Amino acid sequence: MSELVLDAQAKRLRWLRLSNTVLLAVAFVFVFVAYGIVQGLASSILSPSVAFWFLSLLYFSFAFCNLMVSSTIVKLLGSRRTMMLGSICYLVLEICNIIAVQNSTNELIQYMLLMPSSVLLGLGASILWTGHGKWMTELSTKETMGTYSGIFFGIYQSSIILGALLPALLLIVKIPTVTVLAITTSLGFVGVLLMEFICHRPMPEEPEDEQPVQASTQTLSLGNRLLETVRMIKYRNIVLLLPLAYVYAFEMAFYSGTIPLFINSSDSQDQTRDLAMKLYVTATSGSANVVVSVIVGKLLDKLGARPISLVLLGVFGTVVILLTALNPFNNLPLLFGVAPGFGTTEAIIMTLTYSLLGKLFDRSIAAPAFAFHRFNMAFGTGLGFAVSKLMLKSNGDPNMAIWSPLLLTLLCLCVGGIFMTKSDPAPPEANVLPADAAKTETSLDENGSE
């Protein structure tokens, strides 16, 4: 075959990978526009006790499902189908949230609606993100994982901007909160349709493991399937990346659940303005997230993870110190000033996560690797939301004397763990499973993964 033909095929394959990455990111934008509002304003539009508990339950469910079932479901149904099913669960929660806001004076109804739907979303989120991680490893090579992850998160994080500016503008023109939520939820429905379109889109040179698992995989016991993710703890690199998961988790809980409490006017007539300001702060953070994700993704493939982790240390460390040294309560210049720092922090963490997992672990164990890391991210976020109410002062203000040392300690452990990971992709001397576990991994690969 001539060099021109081979070059044309290579360009076509690169285009297919890039276009699939972009299409998936656009679908995620629509899915998460509405959910971002639900999570970011939960403590403002719901009873605080309901908000913190339903978010905690959601992330604990997310954690449990990542640990026990998400990898197995992705292997059985395929990554694209599980992402579509997961997106439907987001839609269910958003509809329940609208009904809960309509019954703002009845906490019992709010609990009855949001607690079951949060458990369901925990399952949906686990299979969506595990499926996403698996599919990204199939679209990328180890040399391009950082670039493609950066492109994906750069587009996906625009959901933060759209999900913040759209409702903020609607609130400013006096449209009721319930109507605003209904409009954003309709965008989530568009995301579900796009996920369904992705499921049926032709995939030239599609990996065999994208097809549903055939009956031959039944040689694996149910116990082995469920414990497949748990066994990832035996990998050295996955343990070293645990602080990366938990610094993301507590940063997420702090930013989504605690930062909005710093904006709280005493005049009840200013509550709509407060909501709008919180959304503008979120949009500012999201703008930085979009830009930094694309830049960091390319830098990761050129420089590696260690230099980028030092940037993370400097940026997030500065943000935490500023919020501790200065009074952030109703200090809009400070909050708008640190918002890009939060966006930059999340962009670096997420791009680092996908780049490291994609490069350090073989594709045959990509699903359980992503599921295990997502378990820790979800468990940590649930724990963060659960203890957030305990980290408030007697007057209801967030207590930075507790948050600051916690976040800085996790950040230092995160950078240290990244520096200790082996640079070789899944080197045998660094990532060795005991004989029985290794046999299971081999069986999965031979019988067809996913």
C-alpha positions in Angstrom: 0.0 0.0 0.0 1.4 3.4 -1.0 2.6 6.0 1.5 -0.1 8.4 0.3 -2.9 5.9 1.1 -1.4 5.1 4.5 -1.1 8.9 5.2 -4.7 9.5 4.1 -5.9 6.6 6.4 -4.0 8.0 9.3 -5.4 11.5 8.8 -8.9 10.0 8.6 -8.4 8.0 11.8 -7.2 11.1 13.6 -10.2 13.1 12.4 -12.6 10.4 13.5 -11.0 10.3 17.0 -11.1 14.1 17.3 -14.7 14.5 16.0 -15.9 11.8 18.3 -14.2 13.5 21.2 -15.8 16.8 20.3 -19.3 15.3 19.8 -19.1 13.5 23.1 -18.1 16.8 24.8 -21.0 18.7 23.3 -23.4 16.0 24.6 -21.9 16.3 28.1 -22.4 20.1 27.9 -26.1 19.7 27.5 -26.4 17.0 30.1 -24.5 19.0 32.7 -25.9 22.5 32.1 -29.0 21.7 34.3 -27.1 19.5 36.8 -24.6 22.2 37.5 -27.3 24.6 38.6 -28.9 21.9 40.8 -25.6 21.2 42.6 -24.2 24.8 42.7 -27.3 26.4 44.0 -28.7 23.5 46.1 -27.8 25.3 49.4 -29.5 28.5 48.1 -32.8 27.2 46.6 -33.5 24.3 48.9 -33.4 23.9 52.7 -29.7 23.8 53.6 -30.2 20.5 55.6 -31.9 18.9 52.6 -29.3 20.2 50.2 -26.3 18.9 52.0 -27.8 15.6 52.8 -29.1 14.9 49.3 -25.7 15.9 47.8 -23.9 13.7 50.3 -26.2 10.7 49.5 -25.7 11.3 45.8 -21.9 11.1 46.0 -21.9 8.2 48.4 -24.2 6.3 46.0 -21.8 7.4 43.2 -18.9 6.0 45.2 -20.5 2.7 46.0 -21.7 2.1 42.4 -18.2 2.9 41.1 -16.7 0.4 43.4 -19.2 -2.5 42.9 -21.0 -2.3 39.6 -20.0 0.4 37.1 -17.1 -1.4 35.6 -19.2 -4.6 35.1 -22.1 -2.7 33.6 -19.7 -0.9 31.2 -18.2 -4.2 30.1 -21.6 -5.8 29.6 -23.3 -2.9 27.7 -20.5 -1.0 26.1 -19.2 2.4 27.0 -21.5 4.4 24.7 -24.7 2.7 25.8 -23.9 3.1 29.4 -23.2 6.8 28.9 -26.6 7.3 27.4 -28.3 5.4 30.2 -26.4 7.5 32.8 -27.5 10.7 31.2 -31.1 9.8 31.7 -30.5 9.5 35.4 -29.4 13.1 35.5 -32.6 14.1 33.8 -34.7 12.3 36.5 -32.9 14.1 39.3 -33.4 17.5 37.6 -37.1 16.9 37.2 -37.4 15.9 40.9 -35.5 19.0 41.9 -38.0 21.2 40.1 -40.8 19.6 42.0 -38.9 20.0 45.3 -38.3 23.7 44.7 -42.0 24.1 44.0 -42.6 22.6 47.5 -40.0 24.8 49.2 -41.9 24.9 52.5 -42.3 21.1 52.8 -39.0 19.4 53.7 -40.7 16.0 53.8 -41.6 16.2 50.1 -38.1 17.4 49.3 -36.6 14.5 51.1 -39.0 12.0 49.5 -38.1 13.3 46.0 -34.4 14.0 46.2 -33.1 11.1 48.3 -34.3 8.3 46.0 -33.4 10.2 42.8 -29.9 11.0 44.3 -29.3 7.3 44.8 -30.4 6.6 41.2 -28.1 9.4 39.9 -25.2 7.9 41.9 -25.6 4.8 39.7 -26.1 6.8 36.5 -23.1 9.0 37.2 -20.9 6.0 37.9 -21.6 4.3 34.6 -21.5 7.5 32.7 -18.1 8.5 33.9 -16.6 5.0 33.8 -17.9 4.6 30.3 -16.5 8.0 29.4 -13.1 7.1 30.7 -13.1 3.8 28.9 -14.2 5.4 25.6 -11.5 8.1 25.9 -8.8 5.4 26.2 -10.2 3.9 23.0 -10.2 7.2 21.1 -6.7 8.2 22.3 -3.2 6.8 22.3 -0.9 7.1 25.2 0.8 10.0 23.4 -2.4 11.9 22.8 -4.4 11.2 25.9 -3.5 14.5 27.5 -4.4 16.5 24.3 -7.8 14.7 23.8 -8.7 14.9 27.5 -7.9 18.7 27.4 -10.1 19.2 24.3 -12.9 17.2 25.9 -12.8 19.0 29.2 -12.3 22.4 27.5 -15.6 22.0 25.7 -17.4 20.1 28.5 -16.6 22.8 31.1 -18.3 25.4 28.9 -21.5 23.9 30.5 -20.4 25.8 33.6 -20.5 29.1 31.7 -23.8 28.3 29.9 -25.4 26.8 33.0 -24.5 29.9 35.0 -25.1 32.8 32.6 -28.4 31.6 31.2 -30.2 31.3 34.5 -28.5 34.4 35.9 -29.9 36.4 32.9 -33.4 34.8 33.4 -33.4 35.7 37.1 -32.4 39.3 36.4 -35.5 39.7 34.2 -37.7 38.4 37.0 -38.4 34.9 35.6 -39.4 32.6 38.5 -36.7 30.1 39.7 -38.9 27.1 38.8 -39.3 28.3 35.3 -35.5 28.8 35.0 -34.9 25.3 36.2 -37.4 23.9 33.7 -35.7 25.7 30.8 -32.2 24.3 31.8 -33.7 20.8 32.3 -35.0 20.9 28.7 -31.3 21.3 27.6 -30.5 18.2 29.6 -33.1 16.3 27.5 -31.2 17.5 24.3 -28.1 15.9 25.9 -29.8 12.6 26.2 -30.8 12.7 22.6 -27.2 13.4 21.6 -26.0 10.5 23.6 -28.4 8.2 21.8 -27.1 9.6 18.5 -23.6 8.7 19.5 -24.7 5.1 20.3 -25.8 4.7 16.6 -23.1 6.6 15.0 -20.9 4.4 12.7 -17.4 3.9 14.2 -14.9 2.8 11.5 -12.1 0.6 12.9 -14.2 0.2 16.0 -12.4 -1.8 18.7 -13.8 -5.2 19.3 -14.2 -4.5 23.0 -16.8 -1.8 22.1 -19.3 -4.5 21.3 -21.4 -6.0 24.2 -19.7 -8.9 25.9 -20.6 -12.2 24.5 -21.5 -15.3 26.5 -17.9 -16.4 26.7 -17.3 -13.9 29.6 -19.7 -15.8 31.7 -16.7 -18.0 32.8 -16.0 -15.2 35.2 -17.9 -15.5 38.5 -20.2 -12.7 39.6 -17.9 -12.2 42.7 -14.9 -11.7 40.5 -16.8 -9.1 38.4 -17.9 -7.2 41.4 -14.4 -7.3 43.0 -12.6 -6.3 39.8 -12.6 -2.6 40.8 -11.7 -3.4 44.4 -8.6 -5.3 43.2 -7.2 -2.1 41.7 -6.0 -1.2 45.2 -3.1 -3.7 44.6 -1.7 -1.3 42.0 1.0 1.0 43.3 0.2 3.9 41.0 -3.5 3.8 41.8 -2.7 4.2 45.5 -0.3 7.1 44.8 -3.1 8.9 42.9 -5.6 8.7 45.7 -4.7 12.2 47.1 -5.4 13.6 43.6 -8.9 12.1 43.9 -9.5 13.6 47.3 -8.1 17.0 46.6 -10.6 17.2 43.8 -13.4 15.9 46.0 -13.0 18.4 48.8 -12.3 21.3 46.4 -15.6 20.4 44.7 -17.5 20.3 48.0 -15.9 23.5 49.2 -16.5 25.4 45.9 -20.1 24.1 45.3 -21.4 23.9 48.8 -19.5 26.5 50.8 -18.4 29.4 48.5 -22.1 30.3 47.7 -22.6 30.9 51.4 -20.2 33.8 51.3 -22.7 35.7 49.2 -25.7 36.4 51.4 -27.4 39.8 51.7 -29.3 40.6 54.8 -32.1 42.2 52.8 -34.5 39.5 51.6 -35.2 41.6 48.5 -31.7 41.1 47.3 -31.9 37.3 47.2 -32.5 37.3 43.5 -29.4 39.5 43.1 -27.4 37.1 45.3 -28.4 34.1 43.2 -27.3 36.0 40.1 -24.0 37.0 41.6 -23.3 33.4 42.6 -24.0 32.3 39.0 -21.7 35.0 37.7 -18.9 33.8 40.0 -19.5 30.3 38.6 -19.4 31.6 35.0 -16.1 33.3 35.7 -14.6 30.1 37.1 -16.0 28.1 34.2 -14.4 30.5 31.6 -10.9 29.9 33.2 -11.7 26.1 33.2 -12.4 26.0 29.5 -9.3 27.8 28.4 -6.9 26.1 30.9 -8.2 22.6 30.0 -7.1 22.9 26.4 -3.8 24.4 27.3 -2.9 22.0 30.0 -3.9 19.0 27.9 -1.2 19.9 25.3 1.4 20.7 27.9 0.8 17.4 29.7 1.8 15.5 26.5 4.9 17.6 26.1 6.1 18.2 29.7 4.6 15.3 31.7 2.5 15.4 34.9 5.1 16.6 37.4 5.6 20.2 36.3 1.9 20.6 35.8 1.3 19.4 39.4 3.5 22.1 40.7 1.4 24.7 38.8 -1.6 23.1 40.6 0.1 23.6 43.9 0.8 27.2 43.3 -2.6 28.1 41.9 -4.8 26.4 44.4 -2.5 27.1 47.3 -2.7 30.8 46.5 -6.6 30.7 46.3 -6.9 29.0 49.7 -4.4 31.4 51.4 -6.3 34.5 50.0 -9.6 33.2 51.2 -8.1 32.6 54.6 -6.2 35.9 55.0 -8.9 38.1 53.7 -12.6 38.3 54.7 -14.6 36.7 51.8 -18.1 37.3 53.2 -19.9 39.4 50.6 -16.5 40.5 49.3 -17.4 40.3 45.6 -14.0 41.6 44.3 -12.2 38.8 46.2 -14.7 36.1 45.2 -14.6 37.1 41.5 -10.8 37.4 41.8 -10.3 33.8 43.1 -13.0 32.3 40.8 -10.5 31.8 37.9 -8.2 30.1 40.4 -10.9 27.5 41.2 -11.6 27.0 37.4 -7.9 26.6 36.8 -7.6 24.1 39.7 -10.4 21.9 38.4 -9.1 22.0 34.9 -5.7 20.9 35.9 -7.0 18.1 38.2 -9.4 16.6 35.7 -6.9 16.7 32.8 -4.1 15.3 35.0 -6.5 12.5 36.2 -7.4 11.3 32.7 -3.9 11.7 31.3 -2.3 9.8 34.2 -4.9 7.0 34.2 -4.7 6.6 30.5 -0.9 6.4 30.4 -0.2 4.4 33.6 -2.7 1.6 33.0 -3.3 -0.8 30.1 -6.5 -0.5 28.1 -7.5 -4.0 29.3 -8.0 -2.6 32.9 -9.0 0.9 31.9 -12.6 0.5 33.1 -11.8 -0.7 36.6 -9.0 1.9 36.9 -11.3 4.8 36.1 -14.0 3.2 38.3 -11.7 2.9 41.3 -10.5 6.5 40.9 -14.0 7.8 40.5 -15.1 5.8 43.6 -12.6 7.8 45.6 -13.5 11.1 44.0 -17.2 10.4 44.7 -16.7 9.1 48.2 -14.5 12.1 49.0 -17.1 14.6 47.6 -19.9 12.9 49.5 -17.8 13.1 52.7 -17.0 16.8 51.9 -20.6 17.7 51.6 -21.5 15.7 54.7 -19.0 17.5 56.9 -19.5 21.0 55.3 -22.3 21.8 57.7 -20.0 20.9 60.6 -17.4 23.4 59.2 -19.7 26.4 59.7 -19.3 28.9 62.4 -22.1 29.5 64.9 -23.5 32.3 62.7 -23.6 30.1 59.7 -20.5 31.4 57.9 -17.9 28.9 56.5 -15.0 28.4 58.9 -11.7 28.9 56.9 -9.7 27.9 60.0 -10.8 24.3 59.3 -11.0 24.4 55.5 -7.6 25.9 54.9 -5.3 23.3 56.6 -7.5 20.5 55.2 -7.3 21.6 51.6 -3.5 22.5 51.8 -2.6 19.2 53.3 -4.5 17.2 50.6 -2.9 19.4 47.9 0.6 18.7 49.2 -0.1 14.9 49.4 -1.5 15.1 45.8 1.7 16.6 44.3 3.9 14.2 46.3 1.9 11.2 45.0 2.2 12.4 41.4 6.0 12.7 41.7 6.2 9.2 43.1 4.3 7.5 40.2 6.4 5.6 37.7 6.9 7.3 34.4 6.6 4.0 32.4 3.0 3.0 31.4 2.1 0.2 33.8 5.6 -1.1 34.4 5.6 -4.6 35.7 7.8 -3.8 38.6 5.5 -1.0 39.7 2.2 -2.5 39.0 2.2 -6.2 39.9 -0.9 -8.1 40.9 -0.8 -11.3 42.9 -1.1 -14.4 40.7 -4.8 -14.9 41.2 -5.6 -11.2 40.4 -3.3 -11.3 37.4 -5.0 -14.4 36.1 -8.4 -12.7 36.4 -7.1 -9.7 34.5 -5.8 -12.0 31.7 -9.1 -13.8 31.6 -10.9 -10.5 31.1 -8.7 -9.5 28.3 -8.9 -12.9 26.5 -12.6 -13.3 26.8 -13.4 -9.8 25.7 -13.3 -6.6 27.8 -16.4 -4.5 27.6 
